[in-house]
């Protein structure tokens, strides 16, 4: 959506969050994706990175193994390369 339609991250978050939060919308780990969208709307430029950060925050107290140094700037993420 971002590159093809030229929509800003925060607008993508607002649109998709509304859909995802509908009771009948079935999505495994729904809260993880909502958190990923929140990160994507704020400090994380790519949705895949936002998903990795959301998983790290929920599953490992924010510890993330990654070579992407930009992810060190995400609040509550502790990034390691080894």
C-alpha positions in Angstrom: 0.0 0.0 0.0 2.7 2.4 1.0 4.8 2.3 -2.2 2.0 1.6 -4.8 -0.7 3.9 -3.5 1.7 6.5 -1.8 -0.2 6.2 1.5 1.6 7.3 4.7 2.3 4.7 7.4 0.0 6.3 9.9 -2.9 6.2 7.5 -2.2 2.5 6.7 -2.3 1.9 10.5 -5.6 3.7 10.9 -7.2 1.8 8.0 -6.0 -1.7 8.9 -6.5 -1.4 12.6 -10.2 -0.7 12.1 -10.5 -3.8 10.0 -8.4 -6.1 12.2 -10.3 -5.1 15.4 -13.6 -6.2 14.1 -14.8 -9.1 16.2 -15.5 -11.4 13.2 -12.1 -10.8 11.6 -10.1 -13.9 12.4 -6.3 -13.4 12.5 -3.9 -15.5 14.6 -1.9 -13.3 17.0 -4.2 -10.3 16.3 -2.6 -8.3 19.1 0.9 -8.8 17.7 -0.2 -7.4 14.3 -1.9 -4.4 15.9 1.3 -3.7 17.8 3.3 -4.1 14.6 1.0 -1.6 12.9 1.5 0.8 15.8 5.2 0.5 15.4 4.9 0.9 11.6 2.9 4.1 12.1 5.5 5.5 14.4 9.2 4.7 14.4 9.7 1.6 12.1 9.8 2.3 8.4 9.1 -1.2 7.1 6.2 -3.5 8.1 8.3 -6.6 8.2 10.7 -5.0 10.7 7.7 -3.8 12.7 6.5 -7.4 12.9 9.9 -8.6 14.1 10.0 -5.9 16.7 6.4 -6.7 17.9 7.3 -10.4 18.2 10.5 -9.5 20.2 8.5 -7.2 22.5 5.8 -9.9 23.2 8.0 -13.0 23.3 11.5 -12.0 24.5 11.2 -8.8 26.5 12.4 -6.8 23.5 15.5 -8.8 22.7 16.0 -9.0 18.9 18.8 -10.6 16.9 19.3 -8.4 13.8 22.0 -6.7 11.7 19.7 -3.8 11.1 21.1 -1.0 13.2 18.0 1.2 12.7 16.0 -1.2 14.9 18.2 -0.1 17.9 16.3 3.2 17.8 12.9 1.5 18.5 11.7 2.0 22.0 12.1 -1.0 24.3 14.0 -3.0 21.6 17.4 -4.4 22.6 19.2 -5.4 19.4 22.1 -7.7 19.2 24.1 -9.0 16.3 25.5 -12.1 17.9 
